[in-house]
Amino acid sequence: MTVTPSGPDAAGYSPFAHLTAPNAPLYRQVMRAFLAAKERFAVHLRPDDVLAALPAGDRPVELDSVVKALDSLVEWGNLRADPDTARVTAVEDFYRKRFIYQLTQAGEAAEEALSAYDEALGRRGALQAVALHDIVTQLRALLVLAAEQAPDPAKTHLALDALASRFSALADNARAFMGSLQRTIDLHGVEEEAFLAYKDQLIQYLERFIQDLITLGGRIAQLILELDDHISPLLRTAAAREATDASPEQEAHAEQEAYERWAGRWAGLAGWFVSRDGRESQARLLRGRALGAVPQLLAVVRALNERRAGRSDRSADFRTLARWFAEAPDDADRHRLWRTAFGLYPARHLSVDAETLAERTAHPVPAATPWGAADPLRISPQLRRTGSYERRGRSRKVEDRSAARRHLAELAAKQAAETVAARARLATRGATRLSELGELDPLAFGLFLQLLGDALATWRPGMTRTSASSGDGSMEIRLTALADGRIAEVRTPGGTFRGPDHAIEITDLTVREER
């Protein structure tokens, strides 16, 4: 069998080819089996060993599927195949295709990269208050070493290495935690029930870390400022200790490169806790971000509670309206729904006479009619010539609009009378059942729905009674839940309104004020 070279120059990124192959989940399981075997110091695996190491739920039925997957991984450079001569008992077995497999350097590097990717993708991070205490301890140890005439290289290197490790973990976890916290606030990939379950612990956790950051951050900044004038010899001592293990070709520049690396780490630590050159420290920014997350979390909780209580926002209203438009049977109903929802009616100026309106009613012109196919519009020659109807000279007489005003006043009086009648129809003498309201006309039923909606908007889980007033303050409703489980029906010309029966009391406040 020909083994494909697995070096980076020969195969490029072919060890990652199994990620986009049709049978990618099986390839990933096979490579994980080899990594687990490597941790047990097992170098080679046979196909039956790989099959036994696969999870029971993802294990193929036949061994040939595993053999094909192993051969494909060999072609991509993830594995290396060697002839299996350990079980040969006859000449025929020697000529039969038998191989044992082991990880290649490229395959192992690819799996380590994928493991790091999976770990970083699923990492939520944490705000480590313990790391702050450890950083204070290591900085104090460096102060003690800086006071010595000849600091011990081993102790200096260990103290700096522990300090860099704790600081790196603190910074990485803080960055990951704030990213996951923002996703939690935005409710991206977070269940509402899970968020409401742990919101209190999360807020307490933030407050505790903020308190530790305020108290320990200032102490760490003070220790860093005290070490600024003495840190360079300690960094060179640690760099010289690292340079002792350098190879002969790197020995000339190893100490300087190590010192620059340690100086960069110290500058990062100082910039994280100390504000300099007009730039705020990362600790101060983190504290502000954590402080701002607490009211944002409370706002999310408030929004979820309002959503659970039945109150709807504008986006929910528009989604419901869009669903109604989609469910409307024809365009006429959609136009009627549009006018009802938005109140946008065609403009009818008072100067349009009755003859024009009658002509438009008798011969309507659809809006989609091209202007060339529509009836011609008669335009005054003066308007075509001068662009204005007005004649030069004396102004025209003021048009008498008293009839139009009288008509509008009659309409307003009629609407007011209908509203008073609707309020009188709905007003109850004491408490009564919702099922006893009887049949309602359209105007009274619309007013009833507004009152019922105002009352239900104040209803909270666990409540048995509530009260509310109409938007204009003319009526008051008291609603009490009943435990008999009856269903109330309110008949209207447009249909029957059904719902759980309640005790209801509606008061006309305008009548009470007049009395």
C-alpha positions as CSV (number, residue, x, y, z in Angstrom):
1,M,0.0,0.0,0.0
2,T,1.3,3.5,-0.9
3,V,1.3,5.9,2.0
4,T,0.6,9.5,1.2
5,P,3.2,11.9,2.7
6,S,1.8,13.8,5.6
7,G,4.2,16.8,5.9
8,P,2.9,20.3,5.6
9,D,4.8,20.9,2.4
10,A,3.5,17.8,0.6
11,A,-0.1,17.7,1.8
12,G,-0.8,21.3,2.8
13,Y,-4.1,21.3,4.7
14,S,-5.3,17.9,3.6
15,P,-5.5,16.6,7.2
16,F,-8.6,18.9,7.6
17,A,-10.3,17.4,4.5
18,H,-12.3,14.9,6.5
19,L,-14.3,17.8,8.0
20,T,-16.1,18.5,4.7
21,A,-16.3,14.8,3.6
22,P,-19.8,13.2,3.4
23,N,-19.0,10.9,6.4
24,A,-17.4,13.6,8.6
25,P,-19.0,12.5,11.9
26,L,-17.5,9.0,11.6
27,Y,-14.0,10.5,10.8
28,R,-14.1,12.7,13.8
29,Q,-15.0,9.8,16.1
30,V,-12.2,7.7,14.6
31,M,-9.6,10.4,15.2
32,R,-10.9,10.9,18.8
33,A,-10.4,7.2,19.3
34,F,-6.7,7.5,18.2
35,L,-6.2,10.5,20.5
36,A,-7.7,8.6,23.5
37,A,-5.4,5.6,22.7
38,K,-2.4,8.0,22.5
39,E,-3.2,9.2,26.1
40,R,-3.0,5.5,27.2
41,F,0.4,5.2,25.4
42,A,-1.0,3.0,22.7
43,V,0.8,3.6,19.5
44,H,-0.9,1.4,16.9
45,L,-4.6,0.4,16.6
46,R,-6.2,-2.3,14.4
47,P,-9.6,-1.8,12.7
48,D,-11.4,-4.0,15.3
49,D,-9.8,-1.9,18.1
50,V,-11.1,1.3,16.5
51,L,-14.6,-0.2,16.1
52,A,-14.7,-1.2,19.8
53,A,-13.5,2.3,20.8
54,L,-16.3,4.1,18.9
55,P,-19.4,5.2,20.9
56,A,-22.2,2.7,20.9
57,G,-24.7,5.1,19.3
58,D,-22.3,6.0,16.4
59,R,-20.7,2.6,15.9
60,P,-21.1,1.2,12.4
61,V,-22.6,-2.3,12.0
62,E,-19.9,-3.6,9.7
63,L,-16.1,-3.5,10.2
64,D,-15.7,-2.6,6.5
65,S,-17.1,0.9,7.1
66,V,-14.3,1.5,9.7
67,V,-11.7,0.1,7.3
68,K,-12.8,2.5,4.5
69,A,-12.7,5.4,6.9
70,L,-9.2,4.5,8.0
71,D,-8.0,4.2,4.4
72,S,-9.5,7.6,3.6
73,L,-7.7,9.2,6.6
74,V,-4.5,7.6,5.5
75,E,-4.9,9.2,2.0
76,W,-5.5,12.6,3.7
77,G,-2.4,12.3,5.8
78,N,-4.1,12.0,9.2
79,L,-3.0,8.4,9.8
80,R,-0.2,6.1,8.8
81,A,-0.8,2.5,7.8
82,D,1.8,-0.2,8.4
83,P,1.5,-3.9,7.5
84,D,0.2,-6.0,10.4
85,T,2.4,-9.1,10.6
86,A,1.8,-9.9,14.3
87,R,-1.2,-12.2,13.5
88,V,0.3,-13.9,10.4
89,T,0.1,-17.7,10.9
90,A,0.3,-18.8,7.2
91,V,1.6,-17.7,3.9
92,E,-2.0,-16.7,2.8
93,D,-2.3,-14.4,5.8
94,F,0.9,-12.6,4.8
95,Y,-0.4,-11.7,1.4
96,R,-3.8,-10.7,2.7
97,K,-4.4,-6.9,3.2
98,R,-3.9,-6.3,7.0
99,F,-2.7,-3.0,8.4
100,I,-2.3,-1.4,11.8
101,Y,-2.8,2.4,12.0
102,Q,-1.2,5.2,14.0
103,L,-1.5,9.0,14.1
104,T,0.8,11.1,12.0
105,Q,2.3,14.4,13.1
106,A,0.0,16.3,10.8
107,G,-3.1,14.4,12.0
108,E,-2.3,14.9,15.6
109,A,-1.7,18.6,15.0
110,A,-5.1,18.9,13.2
111,E,-6.9,17.2,16.1
112,E,-5.3,19.5,18.6
113,A,-6.4,22.5,16.6
114,L,-9.9,21.2,16.4
115,S,-10.0,20.5,20.1
116,A,-8.8,24.0,20.8
117,Y,-11.5,25.3,18.4
118,D,-14.3,23.3,20.1
119,E,-13.1,24.4,23.5
120,A,-13.0,28.1,22.5
121,L,-16.4,27.9,20.8
122,G,-18.1,26.5,23.9
123,R,-16.3,28.5,26.4
124,R,-18.4,30.8,28.6
125,G,-15.6,32.1,30.8
126,A,-15.8,33.4,34.4
127,L,-14.8,36.4,36.3
128,Q,-12.1,35.1,38.7
129,A,-12.0,37.0,41.9
130,V,-9.5,34.3,43.2
131,A,-7.1,35.3,40.4
132,L,-7.0,38.9,41.8
133,H,-5.8,37.6,45.2
134,D,-3.2,35.4,43.5
135,I,-1.9,38.4,41.5
136,V,-1.6,40.4,44.7
137,T,0.4,37.5,46.3
138,Q,2.8,37.2,43.4
139,L,3.4,41.0,43.2
140,R,4.3,41.1,46.9
141,A,6.7,38.2,46.3
142,L,8.3,40.1,43.5
143,L,8.7,43.1,45.8
144,V,10.5,40.9,48.3
145,L,12.8,39.6,45.6
146,A,13.5,43.1,44.3
147,A,14.7,44.2,47.7
148,E,17.5,41.5,47.7
149,Q,21.0,42.2,46.4
150,A,21.1,39.1,44.2
151,P,17.6,37.7,43.6
152,D,17.4,33.9,43.2
153,P,16.9,33.1,39.5
154,A,14.6,30.1,40.2
155,K,12.3,32.0,42.6
156,T,12.2,35.0,40.3
157,H,11.3,33.0,37.3
158,L,8.7,31.0,39.1
159,A,7.1,34.1,40.6
160,L,7.0,35.8,37.2
161,D,5.7,32.7,35.5
162,A,2.9,32.2,38.0
163,L,2.0,35.9,37.8
164,A,1.8,35.8,33.9
165,S,-0.2,32.6,34.0
166,R,-2.8,33.9,36.5
167,F,-3.1,37.2,34.6
168,S,-3.5,35.5,31.3
169,A,-6.2,33.3,32.6
170,L,-8.0,36.3,34.2
171,A,-7.9,38.3,31.0
172,D,-9.1,35.5,28.8
173,N,-11.9,34.4,31.1
174,A,-13.1,38.0,31.6
175,R,-13.2,38.5,27.8
176,A,-15.1,35.3,27.3
177,F,-17.5,36.0,30.2
178,M,-18.4,39.5,29.0
179,G,-19.0,38.1,25.5
180,S,-21.3,35.4,26.8
181,L,-23.0,37.9,29.2
182,Q,-23.9,40.1,26.2
183,R,-25.3,37.1,24.4
184,T,-27.3,36.3,27.5
185,I,-28.6,39.9,27.7
186,D,-29.6,39.7,24.0
187,L,-31.2,36.3,24.6
188,H,-29.2,34.8,21.8
189,G,-29.1,31.0,22.2
190,V,-30.5,31.3,25.7
191,E,-33.7,29.8,26.9
192,E,-36.0,32.3,28.7
193,E,-36.8,29.8,31.5
194,A,-33.1,29.1,32.1
195,F,-32.3,32.9,32.1
196,L,-35.1,33.6,34.7
197,A,-33.8,30.6,36.8
198,Y,-30.3,31.9,37.3
199,K,-30.7,35.7,36.9
200,D,-30.4,36.2,40.7
201,Q,-27.1,34.2,41.0
202,L,-25.7,36.0,38.0
203,I,-26.5,39.5,39.4
204,Q,-25.0,38.5,42.8
205,Y,-22.0,37.1,41.0
206,L,-21.4,40.3,39.1
207,E,-21.8,42.5,42.3
208,R,-19.4,40.3,44.2
209,F,-16.7,40.5,41.5
210,I,-17.2,44.3,41.1
211,Q,-16.6,44.7,44.8
212,D,-13.4,42.6,44.7
213,L,-12.2,44.4,41.6
214,I,-12.7,47.8,43.3
215,T,-10.9,46.7,46.5
216,L,-8.1,44.6,44.9
217,G,-7.7,46.5,41.7
218,G,-6.4,49.6,43.5
219,R,-4.0,47.5,45.6
220,I,-2.7,45.7,42.5
221,A,-2.2,49.1,40.7
222,Q,-0.2,50.4,43.7
223,L,2.0,47.3,43.8
224,I,2.7,47.7,40.1
225,L,3.7,51.3,40.5
226,E,6.1,50.3,43.3
227,L,7.7,47.6,41.2
228,D,8.1,49.8,38.0
229,D,11.5,51.0,39.0
230,H,12.8,47.5,40.1
231,I,11.2,45.2,37.6
232,S,13.8,45.4,34.8
233,P,16.5,43.4,36.7
234,L,14.0,40.8,37.7
235,L,12.8,40.4,34.1
236,R,16.5,40.0,32.9
237,T,17.1,37.4,35.6
238,A,14.1,35.4,34.4
239,A,15.2,35.8,30.7
240,A,18.7,34.6,31.5
241,R,17.3,31.5,33.2
242,E,15.2,30.7,30.1
243,A,18.1,31.3,27.8
244,T,20.1,28.5,29.4
245,D,17.9,26.0,27.6
246,A,18.3,27.6,24.2
247,S,19.8,25.6,21.3
248,P,23.4,26.6,20.1
249,E,22.1,28.4,17.0
250,Q,19.6,30.5,19.1
251,E,21.9,31.1,22.1
252,A,23.2,34.5,20.8
253,H,19.7,36.1,20.7
254,A,17.8,33.9,23.1
255,E,18.3,36.1,26.2
256,Q,17.3,39.3,24.5
257,E,14.2,37.8,22.9
258,A,13.2,36.3,26.3
259,Y,13.6,39.7,27.9
260,E,11.5,41.4,25.3
261,R,8.8,38.8,25.8
262,W,8.8,39.3,29.6
263,A,8.8,43.0,29.2
264,G,5.7,42.8,26.9
265,R,3.9,40.6,29.5
266,W,4.7,43.2,32.2
267,A,3.5,46.0,30.0
268,G,0.2,44.2,29.4
269,L,-0.3,43.6,33.1
270,A,0.4,47.2,34.0
271,G,-1.9,48.4,31.2
272,W,-4.6,46.2,32.5
273,F,-4.7,47.7,36.0
274,V,-3.0,51.1,35.7
275,S,-4.4,54.1,33.7
276,R,-1.7,55.9,31.8
277,D,-1.3,58.5,29.0
278,G,-5.0,59.4,29.1
279,R,-6.1,55.8,28.5
280,E,-8.3,54.0,31.0
281,S,-7.1,50.7,32.3
282,Q,-8.8,47.5,31.2
283,A,-9.9,46.8,34.8
284,R,-11.7,50.1,34.9
285,L,-13.4,49.4,31.6
286,L,-14.3,45.9,32.8
287,R,-15.8,47.3,36.0
288,G,-17.9,49.8,34.0
289,R,-19.0,47.1,31.7
290,A,-20.0,44.8,34.6
291,L,-21.8,47.7,36.3
292,G,-23.7,48.4,33.1
293,A,-24.7,44.8,32.7
294,V,-26.7,44.7,36.0
295,P,-29.4,47.2,34.9
296,Q,-29.5,45.6,31.5
297,L,-30.2,42.2,33.1
298,L,-32.9,43.8,35.2
299,A,-34.4,45.4,32.0
300,V,-34.5,42.0,30.3
301,V,-36.2,40.4,33.3
302,R,-38.8,43.2,33.3
303,A,-39.4,42.8,29.6
304,L,-39.9,39.0,30.0
305,N,-42.3,39.5,32.9
306,E,-44.3,42.0,30.9
307,R,-44.4,39.5,28.0
308,R,-45.6,36.8,30.3
309,A,-48.2,39.0,31.8
310,G,-49.8,39.4,28.4
311,R,-48.7,42.9,27.5
312,S,-47.6,43.1,23.9
313,D,-45.1,45.5,22.4
314,R,-45.3,47.2,19.0
315,S,-43.4,44.5,17.2
316,A,-45.8,41.8,18.4
317,D,-48.8,44.0,17.4
318,F,-47.4,44.4,13.8
319,R,-46.7,40.6,13.6
320,T,-50.3,39.9,14.6
321,L,-51.6,42.5,12.1
322,A,-49.4,40.9,9.4
323,R,-50.9,37.5,10.2
324,W,-54.4,39.0,9.9
325,F,-53.5,40.4,6.5
326,A,-52.3,37.0,5.3
327,E,-55.4,35.3,6.6
328,A,-57.8,37.8,5.0
329,P,-59.9,36.1,2.2
330,D,-59.7,38.9,-0.4
331,D,-58.4,42.4,-1.2
332,A,-61.6,44.1,-0.1
333,D,-61.2,42.7,3.4
334,R,-57.5,43.7,3.4
335,H,-58.4,47.3,2.5
336,R,-61.1,47.3,5.2
337,L,-58.5,46.0,7.8
338,W,-56.0,48.6,6.7
339,R,-58.5,51.5,7.2
340,T,-59.6,50.1,10.6
341,A,-56.0,49.6,11.8
342,F,-54.5,52.9,10.7
343,G,-57.5,55.2,10.1
344,L,-56.1,56.4,6.8
345,Y,-59.1,57.6,4.7
346,P,-59.1,59.3,1.3
347,A,-59.0,63.1,1.5
348,R,-62.4,64.7,0.8
349,H,-62.1,68.5,0.8
350,L,-65.3,70.5,1.5
351,S,-65.0,72.2,-1.9
352,V,-65.8,69.0,-3.8
353,D,-69.4,69.3,-4.9
354,A,-72.1,66.7,-4.8
355,E,-72.1,66.2,-8.5
356,T,-68.4,65.3,-8.6
357,L,-68.8,62.8,-5.8
358,A,-71.9,61.3,-7.5
359,E,-70.0,60.9,-10.7
360,R,-67.1,59.2,-9.0
361,T,-69.5,56.9,-7.2
362,A,-71.3,56.0,-10.4
363,H,-68.2,55.5,-12.5
364,P,-65.3,54.6,-10.2
365,V,-61.8,54.5,-11.7
366,P,-59.4,51.9,-10.2
367,A,-56.1,53.1,-8.8
368,A,-54.2,50.8,-11.2
369,T,-55.7,52.4,-14.3
370,P,-53.0,54.0,-16.5
371,W,-53.4,57.7,-17.0
372,G,-53.6,57.3,-20.7
373,A,-56.6,55.0,-20.4
374,A,-58.5,57.1,-17.9
375,D,-61.0,59.7,-18.6
376,P,-59.5,63.1,-19.4
377,L,-59.3,65.7,-16.7
378,R,-60.8,69.1,-17.6
379,I,-58.3,71.8,-16.8
380,S,-59.1,75.5,-17.0
381,P,-57.3,77.3,-19.8
382,Q,-56.2,79.9,-17.2
383,L,-54.6,77.2,-15.1
384,R,-52.8,75.8,-18.1
385,R,-51.6,79.3,-19.1
386,T,-50.7,80.9,-15.8
387,G,-50.4,77.9,-13.4
388,S,-53.0,79.4,-11.0
389,Y,-56.8,79.6,-10.8
390,E,-56.6,83.0,-9.1
391,R,-57.2,86.1,-11.2
392,R,-55.3,89.2,-10.8
393,G,-57.1,92.0,-9.2
394,R,-59.7,91.8,-6.4
395,S,-59.7,88.7,-4.3
396,R,-62.6,86.2,-4.7
397,K,-65.4,86.2,-2.1
398,V,-65.0,84.0,0.9
399,E,-66.8,80.8,0.5
400,D,-69.7,80.2,2.9
401,R,-69.0,77.0,4.8
402,S,-71.8,77.3,7.4
403,A,-73.6,74.3,5.9
404,A,-70.5,72.1,6.1
405,R,-69.9,73.2,9.7
406,R,-73.5,72.4,10.6
407,H,-73.2,69.0,9.0
408,L,-70.0,68.3,11.0
409,A,-71.7,69.4,14.2
410,E,-74.6,67.1,13.5
411,L,-72.2,64.2,13.0
412,A,-70.4,65.0,16.2
413,A,-73.6,65.2,18.2
414,K,-74.8,61.9,16.7
415,Q,-71.6,60.2,17.6
416,A,-71.7,61.6,21.1
417,A,-75.2,60.4,21.6
418,E,-74.3,57.0,20.4
419,T,-71.3,56.9,22.8
420,V,-73.6,57.9,25.7
421,A,-76.1,55.2,24.7
422,A,-73.3,52.6,24.6
423,R,-72.0,53.7,28.0
424,A,-75.6,53.5,29.4
425,R,-76.0,50.0,27.8
426,L,-72.8,48.7,29.4
427,A,-73.2,50.3,32.9
428,T,-74.3,47.6,35.4
429,R,-76.1,48.2,38.7
430,G,-73.6,46.4,40.9
431,A,-71.7,43.3,40.2
432,T,-73.0,40.8,37.6
433,R,-71.7,37.9,35.6
434,L,-70.1,38.4,32.2
435,S,-72.5,35.9,30.7
436,E,-75.5,38.0,31.8
437,L,-74.5,41.1,29.6
438,G,-76.8,39.8,26.8
439,E,-76.5,41.0,23.2
440,L,-74.5,44.1,22.4
441,D,-74.6,46.3,19.3
442,P,-71.3,47.0,17.5
443,L,-70.6,50.3,19.2
444,A,-71.3,49.0,22.7
445,F,-69.3,45.8,22.0
446,G,-66.3,47.9,20.8
447,L,-66.4,50.0,24.0
448,F,-66.7,46.7,26.0
449,L,-63.6,45.3,24.4
450,Q,-61.6,48.4,25.2
451,L,-62.6,48.2,28.8
452,L,-61.9,44.5,29.0
453,G,-58.5,45.0,27.4
454,D,-57.6,47.8,29.9
455,A,-58.5,45.5,32.8
456,L,-56.6,42.5,31.5
457,A,-53.5,44.6,30.9
458,T,-53.3,45.1,34.7
459,W,-53.8,41.4,35.4
460,R,-50.8,39.6,37.0
461,P,-50.3,35.9,37.7
462,G,-51.9,35.0,41.0
463,M,-54.5,37.8,40.9
464,T,-58.2,37.1,41.3
465,R,-59.6,40.7,40.9
466,T,-58.6,43.9,39.2
467,S,-60.0,47.3,38.2
468,A,-59.2,49.8,35.5
469,S,-60.5,53.0,33.9
470,S,-61.0,53.8,30.3
471,G,-58.5,56.0,28.5
472,D,-60.8,59.1,28.6
473,G,-61.7,58.5,32.3
474,S,-65.4,58.1,31.5
475,M,-65.9,54.5,32.6
476,E,-64.5,52.1,35.3
477,I,-64.5,48.3,35.2
478,R,-64.0,45.9,38.1
479,L,-63.2,42.3,37.1
480,T,-63.2,39.3,39.5
481,A,-62.3,35.7,38.5
482,L,-64.8,32.9,39.3
483,A,-63.9,29.4,40.2
484,D,-66.9,27.6,38.7
485,G,-65.2,27.2,35.3
486,R,-68.2,28.4,33.3
487,I,-67.9,29.9,29.8
488,A,-69.5,33.3,29.1
489,E,-71.0,34.2,25.7
490,V,-71.6,37.7,24.5
491,R,-73.7,37.9,21.3
492,T,-73.1,40.6,18.7
493,P,-74.4,41.1,15.1
494,G,-70.9,40.1,13.9
495,G,-70.7,36.8,15.9
496,T,-70.4,35.4,19.4
497,F,-67.6,36.4,21.9
498,R,-66.7,33.5,24.2
499,G,-64.4,33.3,27.2
500,P,-64.1,32.3,30.9
501,D,-66.9,33.8,33.0
502,H,-66.0,36.6,35.4
503,A,-67.9,38.8,37.8
504,I,-67.9,42.2,36.2
505,E,-69.0,45.7,37.4
506,I,-69.0,48.6,34.9
507,T,-69.6,52.2,36.2
508,D,-70.3,55.2,34.0
509,L,-68.3,57.9,35.8
510,T,-69.8,60.7,33.8
511,V,-73.3,60.0,35.2
512,R,-71.9,59.9,38.8
513,E,-70.1,63.2,38.3
514,E,-73.3,64.8,37.0
515,R,-75.2,63.5,40.0
